[in-house]
Amino acid sequence: MFLKLLTMGSPYQKNCTFGHNLDTKYPIPCTIRDRIFILLFYIVYNWISMLRSIVTVLLTLLLSLFLILTLIVGYALS
């Protein structure tokens, strides 16, 4: 998809505001500056999604560890 953003449309057309991606039917900006902006947006969005997934996994592991320690301490005190 990123390569399509760079190759679709021509920035030299008159009154060129959008190219069209025939696969997804979403408008694609045809200037290099706009394409780079969108690529950076997708890269940042993907990093945020990845970090959010990692934090979710770490919180789940932390909760599991807390519950296991609670069971061990409860068993030891009983």
Secondary structure, DSSP 8 states (H G I E B T S, - for coil): -HHHHHHSS-TTSTT--EEE-TTT--EEE-SHHHHHHHHHHHHHHHHHHHHHHHHHHHHHHHHHHHHHHHHHHHHHH-
